[in-house]
Amino acid sequence: VFERLQEAQGIKVGSTYAELSKYFRADGGITSGNQHRFDMILCPCIKIDVEFANKDGKKVSASIFSIPDDARVSSISKPYLEQPFAD
């Protein structure tokens, strides 16, 4: 768990969606607006909430399935523990 937590903390503001998707996948459940919830691939109970911006700094308000790989993390929560959701 400690190693997974270190990986989660390695995602910072400025990381790309492509970098994030190496360790995280979209979590189920309802998301609101620009904020997306992700769970860790290797430890699904570790989650983060993330907002993205494009290269011009404008918030990306796309569905999780259409976020460009070069979109940058503009806001990220601390990792937290929660049961995985299934839709």
Backbone as a ProteinNet text record, in pm:
[ID]
protein_1_A
[PRIMARY]
VFERLQEAQGIKVGSTYAELSKYFRADGGITSGNQHRFDMILCPCIKIDVEFANKDGKKVSASIFSIPDDARVSSISKPYLEQPFAD
[TERTIARY]
83.1	0	87.9	198.2	286.7	338.9	378.8	428.2	319.1	197.1	85.7	58.5	65.8	44.7	151.1	275.7	382.8	354.7	306.2	272	160.1	59.9	-52.3	-4.2	86.1	136.9	231.2	273.8	359.4	283.9	151.6	70.2	50.5	94.8	92.4	22.6	-8.4	-56.7	49.5	6.1	97.5	121.4	91.5	102.6	-0.2	29.5	-64.8	-163.5	-272.4	-369.8	-303.9	-214	-143.8	-60.5	6.5	85.2	-5.7	-116.8	-211.2	-269	-299	-365.7	-275.1	-147.2	-58.1	-90	-141.5	-166.2	-313.5	-394.2	-534.1	-628.4	-751.6	-858.5	-981.3	-1072.3	-1195.1	-1272.2	-1318.4	-1399.4	-1545.2	-1624.4	-1767.5	-1834.5	-1964.2	-2038.5	-2057.6	-2119.9	-2153.8	-2038.9	-2000.9	-1902.6	-1973	-1917.1	-1983.1	-1892.1	-1945.4	-1875.2	-1737.3	-1639.4	-1501.7	-1423.9	-1478.2	-1404.2	-1431.4	-1323.4	-1332.9	-1269.7	-1332	-1280.1	-1209.4	-1090.7	-1011.9	-978.9	-970.3	-919	-791.3	-706.4	-577.3	-596.1	-528.8	-542.8	-501.1	-387.3	-336.4	-393.2	-463.4	-522.8	-647.5	-760.8	-879.3	-940.9	-900.3	-955.5	-884.4	-771.4	-703.4	-758.7	-811.3	-877	-824.7	-844.1	-814.6	-923.6	-946.8	-1037.5	-951	-975.4	-887	-967.6	-913.4	-962.8	-849.2	-884.9	-786.2	-801.1	-690.3	-690.4	-614.7	-649.4	-576.1	-449.3	-373.7	-245.5	-259.8	-380.9	-406.1	-453.5	-465.7	-510	-660.3	-735.7	-881.3	-923	-1016.2	-1061	-1120.1	-1087.4	-1141.5	-1268.9	-1381.5	-1509.4	-1565.1	-1478.8	-1517.7	-1551.1	-1618.4	-1641.6	-1506.7	-1500	-1375.9	-1323.5	-1411.6	-1371.9	-1318.8	-1325.3	-1277.2	-1173.6	-1110.5	-1004.5	-879.8	-822.4	-702.2	-583.1	-495.1	-379	-287.6	-287	-198.4	-264.1	-388.8	-452.3	-372.2	-360.1	-279.4	-367.9	-319.6	-388.1	-380.9	-496.8	-499.1	-533.9	-594	-630.5	-637.9	-586.9	-588.6	-607	-688.9	-710.7	-597.3	-589.8	-501.4	-560.4	-476.2	-530.5	-616.3	-725.6	-812.9	-859.3	-909.3	-957	-1108.6	-1161	-1304.9	-1329.7	-1441	-1478.9	-1495	-1453.4	-1475.2	-1624.8	-1660.1	-1797.3	-1805.6	-1921.5	-1944	-2074.4	-2067.3	-2185.5	-2228.6
-118.8	0	125.6	121.3	237.3	273.3	172.5	198.4	258.8	209.9	264.5	408.9	438.6	575	668.6	623.7	705.1	732	630.5	650.8	753.8	744	838.1	980.1	995.8	1127.7	1182.9	1097.7	1141.7	1219	1209	1286.1	1424.4	1525.3	1662.9	1754.4	1875.7	1977.8	1992.3	1988.8	1995.4	1860.5	1750	1617.7	1607	1528.4	1511.1	1398.8	1399.7	1291.2	1157.8	1157.4	1034.3	981.1	1069.4	1026.3	970.7	1038.4	994.6	857.6	836.3	712.1	589.5	607.6	493.9	426	503.2	453	452.8	536.5	554.5	530.1	493.4	480.7	552	583	650.6	562.1	621.9	549.9	558.3	464	467.9	574.3	581.6	679.4	808.7	902.4	1029.9	1128.3	1196.8	1304.6	1434.9	1543.5	1671.9	1766.6	1825.9	1931.2	1892.3	1968.5	1950.2	1851	1814.5	1727.9	1581.5	1504.3	1362.4	1282	1169.1	1081.1	963.7	931.8	820.5	726.2	596.2	500.6	438.7	396.6	342.4	203.9	177.7	49.9	-66.4	-54.6	-164.1	-168.2	-64	-59.2	29.3	-25.7	54.5	131	101.9	177.6	311.8	334.7	464.5	547.8	665.8	751.2	894.2	965.1	1107.6	1175.3	1302.3	1384.8	1484.7	1495.5	1572.8	1663.1	1782.1	1870.6	1889.8	1909.6	1924.2	2058.2	2103.5	2224.1	2193.8	2266.3	2249.5	2333.6	2335.5	2406.7	2557.1	2611.4	2753.4	2785.1	2683.2	2702.2	2697.4	2677.4	2670.3	2532.2	2529.7	2402.8	2312	2185.3	2084.7	2031.3	2051.3	2006.1	1892.8	1800.3	1687	1567.5	1471.7	1346.7	1278.1	1188.7	1118.7	1043.5	1009.7	932.3	1018.9	1150.8	1238	1339.4	1314.4	1404	1377.3	1480.4	1459.5	1417.4	1333.4	1284.7	1397.1	1511.1	1620.6	1721.3	1694.6	1780.7	1771.8	1883.5	1889.7	1894.3	1831.6	1837	1980.3	2040.8	2177.7	2181.6	2073.5	2062.4	1914.8	1879.4	1739	1731.1	1638	1617.1	1532.5	1528.4	1432.2	1293.6	1190.4	1055.5	1020.7	950	907.3	764.2	702.1	564.1	562	479.3	464.1	334.5	269.8	150	182.9	94.3	117.1	120.8	202.4	209.2	124	71.8	-2.5	46.5	87.9	133.6	26.5
0	0	0	72.4	78	-60.7	-139	-274.8	-362.6	-349.5	-428.1	-388.3	-258.7	-211.5	-268.6	-273.8	-332.2	-480.1	-553.3	-694.2	-708	-621.7	-625.4	-597.4	-503.5	-469.2	-575.6	-668.9	-778.3	-885.7	-886.6	-980.2	-919.7	-991.1	-940.2	-1040.2	-997.4	-1089.8	-1198.9	-1323.1	-1436.6	-1502.4	-1432.6	-1494.7	-1606.9	-1708.2	-1818.3	-1787.7	-1861.9	-1850.3	-1885.1	-1983.5	-2021.6	-1904.5	-1830.9	-1714.1	-1605.5	-1580.8	-1479.1	-1513.9	-1642	-1681.8	-1676	-1648.6	-1626.4	-1493.7	-1397.9	-1262.9	-1223.2	-1288.6	-1249.7	-1366.7	-1332.4	-1431.8	-1377.3	-1466.2	-1424.7	-1328.7	-1221.1	-1122.8	-1165.6	-1124.6	-1152	-1067.2	-1075.4	-997.2	-1073.6	-1009.1	-1071.2	-1051.3	-1159.2	-1149.3	-1182.7	-1133.8	-1155.7	-1231.9	-1335.5	-1408.8	-1455.2	-1412.2	-1456.2	-1369.9	-1256.1	-1164.6	-1196.1	-1204.3	-1234.6	-1121.7	-1090.3	-985	-1051.7	-1000.9	-1052.4	-938.4	-971.5	-873.9	-929.7	-838.8	-876.5	-936.5	-1046	-1115.7	-1026.8	-958	-876.3	-734.9	-694.7	-560.2	-567.8	-615.8	-646.4	-528.9	-406.9	-294.3	-275.6	-346.1	-343.3	-456.9	-422.7	-521.2	-514	-625.7	-632.8	-715.5	-688.5	-767.7	-843.9	-975.2	-1061.5	-1154.2	-1180.1	-1285	-1384.6	-1512.3	-1618.6	-1689	-1748.3	-1830.6	-1959.4	-2065.5	-2191	-2186.3	-2296	-2295.5	-2277.2	-2304	-2284.1	-2142.4	-2059	-1921.8	-1902.8	-2009.9	-2000.7	-1950	-1854.4	-1797.2	-1904.3	-1894.1	-1984.7	-1921.6	-1988.2	-1933.6	-2018.9	-2055.4	-2139	-2051.1	-2110.9	-2039.3	-2021.3	-1927.9	-1897.7	-2020.4	-2111.7	-2229.4	-2342.4	-2328.4	-2435.6	-2388.4	-2275.5	-2228.3	-2311.9	-2373.5	-2455.1	-2368.3	-2424	-2349.2	-2302.4	-2375.6	-2336.8	-2242	-2201.6	-2100.9	-1971.9	-1903.1	-1780.6	-1657.1	-1550.9	-1421.7	-1372	-1345.6	-1294.1	-1145.6	-1097.5	-956.8	-922.2	-805.1	-763.8	-612.5	-570.5	-426.6	-370	-239.6	-175.1	-199.1	-210.1	-223	-100.8	-125.6	-16.1	-40.3	64.1	55.3	47	-44.1	-59.8	-135.7	-107.9	-181.5	-329.5	-419.4	-562.7	-595.5	-695.1	-746.8	-871.7	-897.9	-1022	-1083.3	-1209.5	-1281.1	-1378.6
[MASK]
+++++++++++++++++++++++++++++++++++++++++++++++++++++++++++++++++++++++++++++++++++++++

